[in-house]
Amino acid sequence: MQLTSYHFSTAAVWADALFVSALQRSDKPSAGQARQAISAAIRAYGGRGCAEQVAQEFGDHPDTAVERMRWARAVVSELVGFAPRIAHNGPERRPVLLVNRSRALRLAERRR
């Protein structure tokens, strides 16, 4: 599995940007339209501003925000060509991101 933190971070920012954009799921946007909406939102709010607006929406309208974020993540995963896989661990069944441990350790060694 080849998943790096750069791709995951980029995908998260893009999903937040698509979430706060004016683009709607019912518009059935093309990949080009989604990219334009993401770019416009990032230019308008920045990555952190998009995340802040997502948090606000989850606080104000959690039921609709969940569905919109699922849609945004699905669109972004198609744009970047991968979807982070979620696994469950521990007795509480907390979701965690699957990471290839040996690869992560090799990358950490290189950064030193």
N, CA, C and O atoms as a MOPAC input file, in Angstrom:
PM7 MOZYME 1SCF
protein

 N      0.85900 1    -1.16700 1     0.00000 1
 C      0.00000 1     0.00000 1     0.00000 1
 C      0.89900 1     1.22100 1     0.00000 1
 O      1.80100 1     1.31900 1     0.83200 1
 N      0.67200 1     2.16300 1    -0.92100 1
 C      1.49500 1     3.35700 1    -1.02300 1
 C      0.67300 1     4.56700 1    -0.64800 1
 O      0.01300 1     5.17400 1    -1.49100 1
 N      0.71700 1     4.90500 1     0.60900 1
 C     -0.02100 1     6.05600 1     1.10500 1
 C      0.93700 1     6.93000 1     1.88600 1
 O      1.52600 1     6.48600 1     2.87200 1
 N      1.09700 1     8.16400 1     1.45300 1
 C      1.99700 1     9.05300 1     2.16600 1
 C      1.20200 1    10.16800 1     2.80700 1
 O      0.07400 1    10.44800 1     2.40300 1
 N      1.78800 1    10.80200 1     3.80500 1
 C      1.07200 1    11.86500 1     4.49000 1
 C      0.81500 1    13.04300 1     3.56500 1
 O     -0.17600 1    13.75000 1     3.74800 1
 N      1.67800 1    13.28200 1     2.57100 1
 C      1.46700 1    14.38200 1     1.63600 1
 C      0.16200 1    14.19700 1     0.87600 1
 O     -0.64800 1    15.12000 1     0.79100 1
 N     -0.04100 1    13.01000 1     0.32400 1
 C     -1.26300 1    12.76400 1    -0.42300 1
 C     -2.48600 1    12.86000 1     0.48100 1
 O     -3.50400 1    13.43500 1     0.09700 1
 N     -2.38400 1    12.30000 1     1.67300 1
 C     -3.52700 1    12.33200 1     2.57300 1
 C     -3.86100 1    13.77000 1     2.96100 1
 O     -5.03200 1    14.14800 1     2.98800 1
 N     -2.84100 1    14.57200 1     3.26300 1
 C     -3.07600 1    15.95900 1     3.63400 1
 C     -3.67500 1    16.74300 1     2.48400 1
 O     -4.59800 1    17.53300 1     2.67900 1
 N     -3.15700 1    16.52900 1     1.29200 1
 C     -3.68900 1    17.20200 1     0.11500 1
 C     -5.13600 1    16.80800 1    -0.10700 1
 O     -5.98500 1    17.66300 1    -0.35700 1
 N     -5.41700 1    15.53300 1    -0.02000 1
 C     -6.78800 1    15.06800 1    -0.21600 1
 C     -7.72200 1    15.65300 1     0.84100 1
 O     -8.86400 1    15.99600 1     0.53400 1
 N     -7.25200 1    15.76800 1     2.07000 1
 C     -8.09300 1    16.33300 1     3.13700 1
 C     -8.38700 1    17.79900 1     2.87300 1
 O     -9.52000 1    18.24600 1     3.05700 1
 N     -7.38500 1    18.55400 1     2.44300 1
 C     -7.59900 1    19.97500 1     2.13900 1
 C     -8.55200 1    20.10800 1     0.95700 1
 O     -9.45000 1    20.95000 1     0.97000 1
 N     -8.36000 1    19.28200 1    -0.05600 1
 C     -9.23900 1    19.34100 1    -1.22900 1
 C    -10.67300 1    18.98800 1    -0.85400 1
 O    -11.61200 1    19.62400 1    -1.33300 1
 N    -10.85000 1    17.98700 1    -0.00600 1
 C    -12.20100 1    17.60200 1     0.41200 1
 C    -12.85400 1    18.73800 1     1.19300 1
 O    -14.03200 1    19.03500 1     0.99100 1
 N    -12.09900 1    19.37000 1     2.07900 1
 C    -12.63400 1    20.51900 1     2.81900 1
 C    -13.02500 1    21.64200 1     1.86300 1
 O    -14.07900 1    22.26000 1     2.01400 1
 N    -12.16600 1    21.90000 1     0.87800 1
 C    -12.43900 1    22.96800 1    -0.08600 1
 C    -13.68100 1    22.66000 1    -0.91400 1
 O    -14.50300 1    23.54500 1    -1.15100 1
 N    -13.82200 1    21.43000 1    -1.35000 1
 C    -15.01000 1    21.05500 1    -2.11500 1
 C    -16.25100 1    21.14400 1    -1.24200 1
 O    -17.31300 1    21.55900 1    -1.70600 1
 N    -16.11900 1    20.75500 1     0.02100 1
 C    -17.21600 1    20.81500 1     0.97200 1
 C    -17.74500 1    22.24300 1     1.09900 1
 O    -18.95900 1    22.44600 1     1.12000 1
 N    -16.85400 1    23.23900 1     1.18500 1
 C    -17.28700 1    24.62200 1     1.39900 1
 C    -17.59700 1    25.35800 1     0.09800 1
 O    -18.06800 1    26.49500 1     0.12100 1
 N    -17.33500 1    24.71400 1    -1.02700 1
 C    -17.60900 1    25.35500 1    -2.31600 1
 C    -19.11500 1    25.41800 1    -2.57800 1
 O    -19.91800 1    24.80800 1    -1.87200 1
 N    -19.46200 1    26.16800 1    -3.60500 1
 C    -20.87300 1    26.28900 1    -3.99100 1
 C    -21.34800 1    25.09800 1    -4.81000 1
 O    -22.54500 1    24.96500 1    -5.06400 1
 N    -20.44500 1    24.24300 1    -5.22100 1
 C    -20.79800 1    23.07500 1    -6.02800 1
 C    -21.69300 1    22.13300 1    -5.23300 1
 O    -21.45000 1    21.88100 1    -4.05200 1
 N    -22.71000 1    21.62500 1    -5.87700 1
 C    -23.65200 1    20.72800 1    -5.21700 1
 C    -23.59200 1    19.33100 1    -5.82600 1
 O    -23.30200 1    19.16600 1    -7.01100 1
 N    -23.86300 1    18.35600 1    -5.01500 1
 C    -23.88700 1    16.97100 1    -5.47700 1
 C    -24.90100 1    16.78800 1    -6.59800 1
 O    -24.65900 1    16.04800 1    -7.55200 1
 N    -26.03200 1    17.46500 1    -6.47800 1
 C    -27.09400 1    17.34100 1    -7.48000 1
 C    -26.67200 1    17.91100 1    -8.83800 1
 O    -27.29500 1    17.60500 1    -9.85600 1
 N    -25.60900 1    18.74600 1    -8.86200 1
 C    -25.09400 1    19.28000 1   -10.12600 1
 C    -24.39200 1    18.19900 1   -10.94500 1
 O    -24.16400 1    18.36800 1   -12.14200 1
 N    -24.05100 1    17.08700 1   -10.29100 1
 C    -23.27500 1    16.01500 1   -10.91800 1
 C    -22.06700 1    16.60600 1   -11.65300 1
 O    -21.95000 1    16.49400 1   -12.87300 1
 N    -21.17500 1    17.23400 1   -10.88600 1
 C    -20.05200 1    17.94700 1   -11.50800 1
 C    -19.04600 1    17.02300 1   -12.17800 1
 O    -18.82300 1    15.89300 1   -11.74500 1
 N    -18.45100 1    17.53400 1   -13.24100 1
 C    -17.35900 1    16.82400 1   -13.89800 1
 C    -16.09600 1    17.00000 1   -13.05700 1
 O    -16.07700 1    17.77800 1   -12.10300 1
 N    -15.05000 1    16.27100 1   -13.42000 1
 C    -13.77600 1    16.40100 1   -12.70500 1
 C    -13.23600 1    17.82300 1   -12.84600 1
 O    -12.68800 1    18.37500 1   -11.89200 1
 N    -13.38600 1    18.40700 1   -14.01000 1
 C    -12.92300 1    19.77200 1   -14.22600 1
 C    -13.66900 1    20.78200 1   -13.36800 1
 O    -13.07000 1    21.70100 1   -12.80900 1
 N    -14.97400 1    20.60300 1   -13.27100 1
 C    -15.77300 1    21.50700 1   -12.43700 1
 C    -15.38200 1    21.36600 1   -10.97100 1
 O    -15.30100 1    22.36000 1   -10.25000 1
 N    -15.14100 1    20.14000 1   -10.53000 1
 C    -14.74600 1    19.91000 1    -9.13900 1
 C    -13.38700 1    20.56700 1    -8.86600 1
 O    -13.20500 1    21.21300 1    -7.83300 1
 N    -12.44200 1    20.40300 1    -9.78500 1
 C    -11.12400 1    21.03000 1    -9.61000 1
 C    -11.23500 1    22.55600 1    -9.54700 1
 O    -10.56800 1    23.20200 1    -8.73900 1
 N    -12.08400 1    23.12300 1   -10.40900 1
 C    -12.26800 1    24.57600 1   -10.39900 1
 C    -12.87400 1    25.04000 1    -9.07600 1
 O    -12.45500 1    26.05400 1    -8.51800 1
 N    -13.86200 1    24.29500 1    -8.57800 1
 C    -14.49700 1    24.65900 1    -7.31300 1
 C    -13.50900 1    24.55900 1    -6.15600 1
 O    -13.50000 1    25.40900 1    -5.26600 1
 N    -12.68300 1    23.52700 1    -6.17100 1
 C    -11.66800 1    23.34600 1    -5.12900 1
 C    -10.67100 1    24.50500 1    -5.16900 1
 O    -10.35100 1    25.09200 1    -4.13500 1
 N    -10.18600 1    24.82700 1    -6.36100 1
 C     -9.22700 1    25.92600 1    -6.50500 1
 C     -9.81800 1    27.24800 1    -6.03200 1
 O     -9.15500 1    28.01800 1    -5.33700 1
 N    -11.06000 1    27.50700 1    -6.40900 1
 C    -11.70900 1    28.76400 1    -6.02300 1
 C    -11.86700 1    28.86000 1    -4.50700 1
 O    -11.64300 1    29.92000 1    -3.92200 1
 N    -12.24900 1    27.76200 1    -3.88000 1
 C    -12.44400 1    27.77000 1    -2.42500 1
 C    -11.11400 1    27.96300 1    -1.70000 1
 O    -11.04700 1    28.68900 1    -0.70800 1
 N    -10.05800 1    27.31700 1    -2.18900 1
 C     -8.74900 1    27.46200 1    -1.54700 1
 C     -8.23000 1    28.88300 1    -1.73200 1
 O     -7.64500 1    29.45300 1    -0.81200 1
 N     -8.43900 1    29.46100 1    -2.92300 1
 C     -8.02600 1    30.85400 1    -3.13300 1
 C     -8.80800 1    31.80100 1    -2.22700 1
 O     -8.25200 1    32.75700 1    -1.68700 1
 N    -10.09700 1    31.52700 1    -2.06500 1
 C    -10.95700 1    32.41500 1    -1.27300 1
 C    -10.71300 1    32.29900 1     0.22800 1
 O    -10.67500 1    33.31200 1     0.92600 1
 N    -10.54900 1    31.09100 1     0.72800 1
 C    -10.49500 1    30.88000 1     2.17500 1
 C     -9.15900 1    30.36700 1     2.68600 1
 O     -8.86200 1    30.51100 1     3.87100 1
 N     -8.34700 1    29.77400 1     1.82100 1
 C     -7.12500 1    29.10600 1     2.26100 1
 C     -7.47500 1    27.73900 1     2.84300 1
 O     -8.63500 1    27.46400 1     3.14800 1
 N     -6.47400 1    26.89600 1     2.99200 1
 C     -6.71800 1    25.55500 1     3.52500 1
 C     -7.27700 1    25.58000 1     4.93100 1
 O     -8.20900 1    24.84100 1     5.24600 1
 N     -6.71600 1    26.42100 1     5.77400 1
 C     -7.17500 1    26.51200 1     7.15900 1
 C     -8.58900 1    27.09500 1     7.23200 1
 O     -9.40900 1    26.64300 1     8.03200 1
 N     -8.87200 1    28.09900 1     6.39600 1
 C    -10.20700 1    28.69300 1     6.38500 1
 C    -11.26900 1    27.70100 1     5.96100 1
 O    -12.38100 1    27.70600 1     6.49000 1
 N    -10.92400 1    26.84100 1     4.99800 1
 C    -11.86600 1    25.79800 1     4.57600 1
 C    -12.14700 1    24.85000 1     5.74100 1
 O    -13.29600 1    24.48800 1     5.99400 1
 N    -11.07900 1    24.45000 1     6.44900 1
 C    -11.25100 1    23.54300 1     7.58500 1
 C    -12.11300 1    24.19000 1     8.67300 1
 O    -12.93200 1    23.51800 1     9.30000 1
 N    -11.92700 1    25.49000 1     8.89300 1
 C    -12.73200 1    26.18800 1     9.89400 1
 C    -14.20700 1    26.21300 1     9.50100 1
 O    -15.08300 1    26.03200 1    10.34700 1
 N    -14.47500 1    26.43500 1     8.22400 1
 C    -15.87100 1    26.43800 1     7.77400 1
 C    -16.49600 1    25.05100 1     7.85700 1
 O    -17.67600 1    24.91500 1     8.18000 1
 N    -15.70200 1    24.01900 1     7.56400 1
 C    -16.20300 1    22.64400 1     7.70300 1
 C    -16.57900 1    22.39300 1     9.16300 1
 O    -17.64600 1    21.85000 1     9.44600 1
 N    -15.70800 1    22.78600 1    10.08300 1
 C    -15.98600 1    22.58900 1    11.51200 1
 C    -17.26300 1    23.31800 1    11.92100 1
 O    -18.07600 1    22.78700 1    12.67800 1
 N    -17.43100 1    24.52800 1    11.41900 1
 C    -18.63900 1    25.30300 1    11.72700 1
 C    -19.89300 1    24.58100 1    11.23200 1
 O    -20.89100 1    24.49600 1    11.94800 1
 N    -19.83500 1    24.06300 1    10.01000 1
 C    -20.98500 1    23.34700 1     9.45700 1
 C    -21.28900 1    22.07400 1    10.23900 1
 O    -22.45400 1    21.74500 1    10.45900 1
 N    -20.24300 1    21.35300 1    10.66100 1
 C    -20.47400 1    20.14900 1    11.45500 1
 C    -21.09400 1    20.50900 1    12.79700 1
 O    -21.87700 1    19.73400 1    13.34500 1
 N    -20.75300 1    21.67100 1    13.32700 1
 C    -21.36500 1    22.11400 1    14.58100 1
 C    -22.80200 1    22.54200 1    14.39800 1
 O    -23.65600 1    22.23400 1    15.23000 1
 N    -23.08000 1    23.25800 1    13.30300 1
 C    -24.42700 1    23.78300 1    13.06800 1
 C    -25.39200 1    22.76600 1    12.47400 1
 O    -26.56100 1    22.72000 1    12.85600 1
 N    -24.90900 1    21.95900 1    11.54700 1
 C    -25.77700 1    21.02000 1    10.82100 1
 C    -25.08100 1    19.66800 1    10.65600 1
 O    -24.73900 1    19.28600 1     9.53700 1
 N    -24.87000 1    18.94500 1    11.74600 1
 C    -24.08400 1    17.70800 1    11.66300 1
 C    -24.67700 1    16.64500 1    10.73900 1
 O    -23.92800 1    15.93200 1    10.07100 1
 N    -25.99000 1    16.52500 1    10.68700 1
 C    -26.59600 1    15.48100 1     9.85900 1
 C    -26.35200 1    15.72300 1     8.37400 1
 O    -26.03200 1    14.78100 1     7.65000 1
 N    -26.49400 1    16.94700 1     7.90500 1
 C    -26.26300 1    17.22200 1     6.48900 1
 C    -24.76600 1    17.34100 1     6.18000 1
 O    -24.34200 1    17.04100 1     5.06400 1
 N    -23.98000 1    17.76800 1     7.14100 1
 C    -22.54200 1    17.90400 1     6.92400 1
 C    -21.88300 1    16.55400 1     6.67600 1
 O    -20.96200 1    16.44900 1     5.86700 1
 N    -22.34900 1    15.52800 1     7.36600 1
 C    -21.77600 1    14.18700 1     7.18700 1
 C    -21.96500 1    13.72600 1     5.74700 1
 O    -21.01700 1    13.24400 1     5.12700 1
 N    -23.15200 1    13.86300 1     5.21200 1
 C    -23.41900 1    13.43100 1     3.84100 1
 C    -22.60800 1    14.24800 1     2.83500 1
 O    -22.07300 1    13.70300 1     1.86900 1
 N    -22.52300 1    15.55800 1     3.06800 1
 C    -21.76400 1    16.39500 1     2.14200 1
 C    -20.28000 1    16.03900 1     2.17000 1
 O    -19.63400 1    16.01400 1     1.12200 1
 N    -19.72900 1    15.76100 1     3.35700 1
 C    -18.32000 1    15.38900 1     3.43300 1
 C    -18.08000 1    14.03600 1     2.77700 1
 O    -17.04700 1    13.84900 1     2.13500 1
 N    -18.99600 1    13.09500 1     2.91900 1
 C    -18.84000 1    11.80500 1     2.23000 1
 C    -18.75800 1    12.01700 1     0.72600 1
 O    -17.92100 1    11.42200 1     0.04700 1
 N    -19.64100 1    12.87300 1     0.21500 1
 C    -19.63800 1    13.17900 1    -1.21200 1
 C    -18.31800 1    13.84700 1    -1.59800 1
 O    -17.70100 1    13.45600 1    -2.58900 1
 N    -17.87700 1    14.84000 1    -0.83800 1
 C    -16.64400 1    15.56700 1    -1.14700 1
 C    -15.44600 1    14.62200 1    -1.14200 1
 O    -14.60100 1    14.69300 1    -2.03500 1
 N    -15.36400 1    13.74700 1    -0.15800 1
 C    -14.24600 1    12.79400 1    -0.08800 1
 C    -14.26900 1    11.81300 1    -1.24900 1
 O    -13.21800 1    11.45300 1    -1.78000 1
 N    -15.46200 1    11.37900 1    -1.64700 1
 C    -15.57100 1    10.45800 1    -2.78100 1
 C    -15.11400 1    11.13100 1    -4.07400 1
 O    -14.39800 1    10.52400 1    -4.87000 1
 N    -15.52000 1    12.36700 1    -4.28200 1
 C    -15.11100 1    13.10000 1    -5.48500 1
 C    -13.60300 1    13.29500 1    -5.48300 1
 O    -12.94700 1    13.06500 1    -6.49900 1
 N    -13.05100 1    13.71400 1    -4.36000 1
 C    -11.60800 1    13.95300 1    -4.27400 1
 C    -10.83400 1    12.65600 1    -4.46400 1
 O     -9.78600 1    12.65900 1    -5.11000 1
 N    -11.32000 1    11.56300 1    -3.92500 1
 C    -10.59900 1    10.29400 1    -4.10000 1
 C    -10.55600 1     9.90300 1    -5.57200 1
 O     -9.57700 1     9.30400 1    -6.01800 1
 N    -11.59100 1    10.22700 1    -6.33100 1
 C    -11.56400 1     9.97700 1    -7.77300 1
 C    -10.56500 1    10.90700 1    -8.46600 1
 O     -9.88600 1    10.49900 1    -9.40900 1
 N    -10.47500 1    12.14600 1    -8.00400 1
 C     -9.56400 1    13.11200 1    -8.62100 1
 C     -8.10500 1    12.74200 1    -8.40900 1
 O     -7.29500 1    12.86100 1    -9.32800 1
 N     -7.76200 1    12.29500 1    -7.20700 1
 C     -6.36700 1    11.98100 1    -6.90800 1
 C     -6.03400 1    10.51400 1    -7.12700 1
 O     -4.86300 1    10.13500 1    -7.07500 1
 N     -7.02300 1     9.69500 1    -7.36600 1
 C     -6.77800 1     8.30900 1    -7.71800 1
 C     -6.59600 1     7.34800 1    -6.57000 1
 O     -6.10700 1     6.23900 1    -6.78400 1
 N     -6.96400 1     7.71700 1    -5.37700 1
 C     -6.91500 1     6.78700 1    -4.25700 1
 C     -7.94700 1     7.20100 1    -3.22500 1
 O     -8.43800 1     8.33000 1    -3.21500 1
 N     -8.25500 1     6.26200 1    -2.36800 1
 C     -9.13200 1     6.54400 1    -1.23900 1
 C     -8.48900 1     5.95300 1     0.00100 1
 O     -8.22300 1     4.75200 1     0.03600 1
 N     -8.23200 1     6.76400 1     1.02100 1
 C     -7.66200 1     6.20500 1     2.24500 1
 C     -8.58100 1     5.12600 1     2.81100 1
 O     -9.79700 1     5.30500 1     2.88900 1
 N     -7.98400 1     4.01200 1     3.20000 1
 C     -8.77200 1     2.92800 1     3.77900 1
 C     -8.83000 1     3.10300 1     5.28300 1
 O     -7.84700 1     3.49200 1     5.91200 1
 N     -9.96600 1     2.81800 1     5.84300 1
 C    -10.14600 1     2.94100 1     7.28100 1
 C    -10.20200 1     1.54300 1     7.88800 1
 O    -10.89000 1     0.66000 1     7.37600 1
 N     -9.48300 1     1.35600 1     8.96700 1
 C     -9.52400 1     0.09900 1     9.71900 1
 C     -9.98500 1     0.42100 1    11.12900 1
 O     -9.98200 1     1.58100 1    11.54100 1
 N    -10.36700 1    -0.57000 1    11.84300 1
 C    -10.79100 1    -0.37600 1    13.22400 1
 C     -9.85900 1    -1.16400 1    14.12000 1
 O     -9.51700 1    -2.30800 1    13.82000 1
 N     -9.44700 1    -0.55300 1    15.22200 1
 C     -8.54900 1    -1.23700 1    16.14200 1
 C     -9.01100 1    -1.02300 1    17.57000 1
 O     -9.85100 1    -0.16800 1    17.85000 1
 N     -8.46000 1    -1.79700 1    18.44100 1
 C     -8.71500 1    -1.62000 1    19.86600 1
 C    -10.11500 1    -2.00700 1    20.28500 1
 O    -10.99300 1    -2.21200 1    19.44700 1
 N    -10.31800 1    -2.10600 1    21.59200 1
 C    -11.62900 1    -2.50800 1    22.09700 1
 C    -12.71500 1    -1.46900 1    21.81200 1
 O    -13.89400 1    -1.81300 1    21.73500 1
 N    -12.32200 1    -0.19500 1    21.65400 1
 C    -13.33100 1     0.83800 1    21.37900 1
 C    -13.66900 1     0.90900 1    19.89700 1
 O    -14.58300 1     1.62800 1    19.49300 1
 N    -12.92300 1     0.15700 1    19.08900 1
 C    -13.11700 1     0.15100 1    17.63900 1
 C    -12.94600 1     1.54100 1    17.05100 1
 O    -13.75400 1     1.98700 1    16.23600 1
 N    -11.89100 1     2.21600 1    17.46900 1
 C    -11.59200 1     3.54600 1    16.94700 1
 C    -11.10100 1     3.43900 1    15.51200 1
 O    -10.29800 1     2.55700 1    15.20800 1
 N    -11.56500 1     4.31700 1    14.61300 1
 C    -11.04600 1     4.26600 1    13.24200 1
 C     -9.62800 1     4.81700 1    13.18900 1
 O     -9.31800 1     5.82400 1    13.82500 1
 N     -8.77800 1     4.15300 1    12.43300 1
 C     -7.41300 1     4.61600 1    12.21200 1
 C     -7.07900 1     4.42900 1    10.74400 1
 O     -7.71800 1     3.63600 1    10.05200 1
 N     -6.09500 1     5.14500 1    10.27600 1
 C     -5.64100 1     5.02200 1     8.91100 1
 C     -4.63000 1     3.88500 1     8.82800 1
 O     -3.69500 1     3.82600 1     9.62600 1
 N     -4.81000 1     2.98300 1     7.86900 1
 C     -3.85100 1     1.90800 1     7.67100 1
 C     -2.55600 1     2.48200 1     7.09900 1
 O     -2.57700 1     3.23100 1     6.12200 1
 N     -1.45300 1     2.13200 1     7.70400 1
 C     -0.15800 1     2.61400 1     7.24300 1
 C      0.78300 1     1.42400 1     7.16600 1
 O      0.80400 1     0.58400 1     8.06600 1
 N      1.54700 1     1.35100 1     6.11500 1
 C      2.55300 1     0.32500 1     5.97700 1
 C      3.69100 1     0.68900 1     6.92400 1
 O      4.47700 1     1.58700 1     6.62200 1
 N      3.79300 1     0.01800 1     8.04700 1
 C      4.73300 1     0.39700 1     9.10900 1
 C      6.18400 1     0.36300 1     8.65600 1
 O      6.94200 1     1.28100 1     8.96800 1
 N      6.58700 1    -0.66800 1     7.93100 1
 C      7.99200 1    -0.74900 1     7.52400 1
 C      8.34400 1     0.40400 1     6.58100 1
 O      9.44000 1     0.95800 1     6.67400 1
 N      7.45200 1     0.76500 1     5.69700 1
 C      7.70700 1     1.89100 1     4.79600 1
 C      7.76500 1     3.19900 1     5.58400 1
 O      8.62000 1     4.04500 1     5.32000 1
 N      6.86700 1     3.36800 1     6.54100 1
 C      6.86600 1     4.58400 1     7.35900 1
 C      8.17500 1     4.71600 1     8.13400 1
 O      8.71300 1     5.81600 1     8.25800 1
 N      8.68600 1     3.60600 1     8.65500 1
 C      9.95000 1     3.64400 1     9.39200 1
 C     11.11300 1     3.99900 1     8.47100 1
 O     12.00400 1     4.75500 1     8.85800 1
 N     11.10800 1     3.45200 1     7.24900 1
 C     12.17700 1     3.78600 1     6.29800 1
 C     12.14400 1     5.27300 1     5.95000 1
 O     13.19400 1     5.91200 1     5.87200 1
 N     10.95600 1     5.82700 1     5.74000 1
 C     10.83200 1     7.24500 1     5.43300 1
 C     11.29000 1     8.10200 1     6.61000 1
 O     11.93800 1     9.13000 1     6.41500 1
 N     10.96000 1     7.68700 1     7.81000 1
 C     11.39500 1     8.42600 1     8.99500 1
 C     12.91100 1     8.41100 1     9.11500 1
 O     13.51300 1     9.41200 1     9.50200 1
 N     13.53600 1     7.28000 1     8.78400 1
 C     15.00200 1     7.17700 1     8.83300 1
 C     15.63400 1     8.14200 1     7.83600 1
 O     16.64600 1     8.77300 1     8.14300 1
 N     15.04800 1     8.26300 1     6.64800 1
 C     15.59800 1     9.15200 1     5.61400 1
 C     15.54600 1    10.61100 1     6.02800 1
 O     16.42500 1    11.39100 1     5.66300 1
 N     14.52900 1    10.98500 1     6.78400 1
 C     14.34100 1    12.37700 1     7.17100 1
 C     15.30600 1    12.81300 1     8.25700 1
 O     15.46700 1    14.01100 1     8.48900 1
 N     15.94100 1    11.88600 1     8.91600 1
 C     16.86500 1    12.23900 1    10.00900 1
 C     18.14000 1    12.79700 1     9.51600 1
 O     19.01400 1    13.13900 1    10.31300 1

